[in-house]
Amino acid sequence: MTRARPARRVTIVDVAAHAGVSTAAVSKVLRNAYGTSPAMIERVRASMAELGYRPHAAARGMRGRTFTVGVLLDSIRNPFFAEVLDGVRDGFDGTDYHVFVGAAGFSPQDQRAMADAMVDRQMDGIVVVGPSIHPEDVADIARGTPTVVIGPHDPVDGYDAVVHDEFAGARAAVQHLHALGHRRIALAGTLGTPGNRWARRPEVLLEEGYRAAMAAAGLGEHVRVVHGRQYEEGGRESGTVLLTGSPRPTAILAWTDAAALGVFQAASELGIGVPADLSLVGYNNTSLATLTGVALTSVDQAGAQMGTAAATLLLERLEGRTRDTVVTTTPQVVVRRSTAATGTTGTTDGTDRAAAS
């Protein structure tokens, strides 16, 4: 029996001949080069689709680009990262770039190893989300590979950054709760990953914003912060500590939506109703906040917008920009059913009722 001979791989020369253009024109379309006309792009891409052309990554690497981008994060458990990844994907939509994800864990050393692996595979750019990898390591990597960091507010050094104004977000959350009449407003926060050298991390800015907002509202005496671990289990631990203390807070701001769900669980276990006895605000405004039965008021961190901004910054770097750039997203409180005026709760003291009236 004679075996059919495999078809020859379609090359850039085949595409050029099919489209009736030069190989240089096809190359410009592949590189998304500036000045390429929409008509040319449409013509070449139509030929690529009809011929089934697929760029050869190794050959691209030898020419200087592989058209691959790596996204480095600690874990896929964080629902906010899903929002960011959607934004990164949307940012590269319509280009020839493919996005690869590496979940490296929380160790700075493991994250550096993952970043090095991305560099060794000749990825054209790297997006580092919520890093534990040391800032000096990021600066070192960025000297050879365009890099964008999402999260920390530390000064940039040869790379770009996308940050969110957590200080303003925490302040807006406290103002929302105070307007509802709450005075005993607590924060279920976190210290972050041990060994993390980033000084201006999101959780740091959020706590600063919380404390500043409480002071501005004349509630400094009611400031209470409990630091917990990551995700739901940390929120449950922090919530248990806060809700079994005296005096018990009538409202809690959690540093993520996942942590807020942990607080929600702790309240349920203690027989405390949300929002009947406790108003609860999360942070991120992820899909968790919209779950039936939760309806969590949350501060929108614009995760998808942050991811798209990171993709745009990488594309600009790849096209020659050298100036370091920082993009900041603005928070917005999205009100749902987990917060209510103190006059509707069963645990509010007389002082809080007066503040609500």
CORMO-V767965 format. One record per pair of residues at least 4 apart in sequence whose C-alpha atoms are under 6 Angstrom apart, sorted by the first residue. I is the first residue (numbers start at 1). J is the second residue. D is the distance in whole Angstrom. If there is no record, write none. Layout:
i->I j->J d->D
i->I j->J d->D
//
This chain:
i->10 j->53 d->5
i->13 j->23 d->6
i->15 j->47 d->6
i->16 j->20 d->6
i->16 j->21 d->5
i->16 j->22 d->5
i->16 j->23 d->5
i->19 j->44 d->6
i->19 j->47 d->6
i->28 j->32 d->6
i->28 j->33 d->5
i->29 j->41 d->6
i->41 j->45 d->6
i->48 j->52 d->6
i->48 j->53 d->5
i->57 j->66 d->5
i->60 j->65 d->5
i->60 j->66 d->5
i->61 j->65 d->5
i->61 j->66 d->5
i->67 j->97 d->5
i->68 j->97 d->5
i->68 j->98 d->5
i->68 j->99 d->6
i->68 j->123 d->5
i->68 j->124 d->6
i->69 j->99 d->5
i->69 j->123 d->5
i->69 j->124 d->6
i->69 j->125 d->5
i->69 j->126 d->6
i->70 j->99 d->6
i->70 j->100 d->5
i->70 j->101 d->6
i->70 j->126 d->5
i->71 j->101 d->5
i->71 j->126 d->6
i->71 j->127 d->5
i->71 j->128 d->6
i->72 j->102 d->5
i->72 j->128 d->5
i->73 j->103 d->5
i->73 j->129 d->5
i->74 j->103 d->5
i->74 j->104 d->5
i->74 j->105 d->4
i->74 j->106 d->5
i->75 j->103 d->5
i->75 j->105 d->6
i->80 j->286 d->6
i->83 j->303 d->5
i->83 j->304 d->5
i->84 j->303 d->5
i->84 j->304 d->5
i->84 j->307 d->4
i->86 j->304 d->6
i->87 j->304 d->4
i->87 j->305 d->6
i->87 j->307 d->4
i->87 j->308 d->4
i->88 j->307 d->4
i->88 j->308 d->5
i->88 j->311 d->5
i->91 j->308 d->5
i->91 j->311 d->5
i->104 j->110 d->6
i->104 j->111 d->5
i->108 j->132 d->5
i->108 j->133 d->4
i->111 j->133 d->5
i->112 j->133 d->6
i->118 j->123 d->6
i->119 j->123 d->6
i->125 j->145 d->6
i->125 j->146 d->5
i->125 j->147 d->6
i->126 j->147 d->5
i->127 j->147 d->6
i->127 j->148 d->5
i->127 j->149 d->6
i->128 j->149 d->5
i->129 j->150 d->5
i->130 j->150 d->6
i->130 j->151 d->5
i->132 j->196 d->5
i->134 j->197 d->6
i->139 j->157 d->6
i->142 j->146 d->5
i->142 j->147 d->5
i->142 j->159 d->6
i->147 j->159 d->5
i->148 j->159 d->6
i->148 j->160 d->5
i->148 j->161 d->5
i->149 j->161 d->5
i->150 j->161 d->6
i->150 j->162 d->5
i->150 j->163 d->6
i->151 j->163 d->5
i->152 j->200 d->6
i->152 j->201 d->4
i->152 j->202 d->6
i->153 j->200 d->5
i->154 j->200 d->5
i->159 j->324 d->6
i->160 j->324 d->5
i->160 j->325 d->5
i->160 j->326 d->6
i->161 j->326 d->5
i->162 j->326 d->6
i->162 j->327 d->5
i->162 j->328 d->6
i->163 j->328 d->5
i->164 j->328 d->5
i->164 j->329 d->5
i->165 j->330 d->6
i->166 j->205 d->6
i->166 j->206 d->5
i->167 j->205 d->5
i->167 j->206 d->5
i->167 j->209 d->4
i->169 j->331 d->5
i->170 j->206 d->5
i->170 j->209 d->5
i->170 j->210 d->5
i->171 j->209 d->5
i->171 j->210 d->6
i->171 j->213 d->5
i->174 j->178 d->6
i->175 j->179 d->6
i->177 j->182 d->6
i->178 j->182 d->5
i->180 j->341 d->4
i->181 j->341 d->6
i->181 j->342 d->5
i->181 j->352 d->6
i->181 j->355 d->5
i->181 j->356 d->4
i->182 j->352 d->6
i->184 j->222 d->5
i->184 j->249 d->5
i->184 j->250 d->6
i->185 j->249 d->6
i->185 j->251 d->5
i->185 j->252 d->6
i->186 j->224 d->5
i->186 j->225 d->6
i->186 j->252 d->5
i->187 j->225 d->5
i->187 j->252 d->6
i->187 j->253 d->5
i->187 j->254 d->6
i->188 j->226 d->5
i->188 j->238 d->6
i->188 j->254 d->5
i->189 j->226 d->6
i->189 j->227 d->5
i->189 j->255 d->5
i->190 j->227 d->4
i->190 j->228 d->5
i->214 j->219 d->5
i->214 j->220 d->5
i->215 j->219 d->5
i->215 j->220 d->5
i->226 j->238 d->6
i->228 j->234 d->5
i->228 j->238 d->5
i->229 j->234 d->4
i->230 j->234 d->5
i->231 j->258 d->5
i->231 j->259 d->5
i->232 j->258 d->5
i->232 j->259 d->5
i->232 j->261 d->6
i->232 j->262 d->4
i->233 j->262 d->6
i->235 j->239 d->6
i->235 j->259 d->4
i->235 j->260 d->6
i->235 j->262 d->4
i->235 j->263 d->5
i->236 j->262 d->4
i->236 j->263 d->5
i->236 j->266 d->5
i->239 j->243 d->6
i->239 j->263 d->4
i->239 j->266 d->6
i->240 j->244 d->6
i->240 j->266 d->5
i->243 j->248 d->6
i->250 j->278 d->5
i->251 j->278 d->5
i->251 j->279 d->4
i->251 j->280 d->6
i->252 j->280 d->5
i->253 j->281 d->5
i->254 j->259 d->6
i->254 j->260 d->5
i->254 j->282 d->5
i->255 j->283 d->6
i->256 j->282 d->5
i->256 j->283 d->4
i->256 j->284 d->6
i->257 j->282 d->4
i->257 j->283 d->5
i->260 j->282 d->5
i->267 j->272 d->5
i->268 j->272 d->6
i->272 j->277 d->6
i->273 j->277 d->5
i->274 j->278 d->5
i->274 j->279 d->6
i->274 j->338 d->6
i->275 j->279 d->5
i->275 j->338 d->5
i->275 j->339 d->5
i->275 j->340 d->6
i->276 j->345 d->5
i->277 j->345 d->5
i->277 j->346 d->5
i->277 j->347 d->5
i->279 j->338 d->6
i->279 j->339 d->4
i->280 j->338 d->5
i->280 j->339 d->6
i->281 j->297 d->5
i->281 j->298 d->5
i->282 j->298 d->4
i->283 j->298 d->5
i->283 j->299 d->5
i->284 j->299 d->6
i->284 j->300 d->5
i->284 j->301 d->5
i->285 j->289 d->6
i->285 j->298 d->5
i->285 j->299 d->6
i->285 j->300 d->5
i->289 j->295 d->6
i->289 j->296 d->5
i->290 j->295 d->5
i->291 j->295 d->6
i->295 j->336 d->5
i->295 j->337 d->5
i->296 j->336 d->6
i->296 j->338 d->5
i->297 j->334 d->6
i->297 j->335 d->5
i->297 j->336 d->5
i->297 j->338 d->6
i->298 j->333 d->6
i->298 j->334 d->5
i->299 j->332 d->6
i->299 j->333 d->4
i->299 j->334 d->6
i->300 j->331 d->6
i->300 j->332 d->5
i->301 j->331 d->6
i->316 j->321 d->6
i->317 j->321 d->5
i->343 j->353 d->6
i->348 j->352 d->6
//
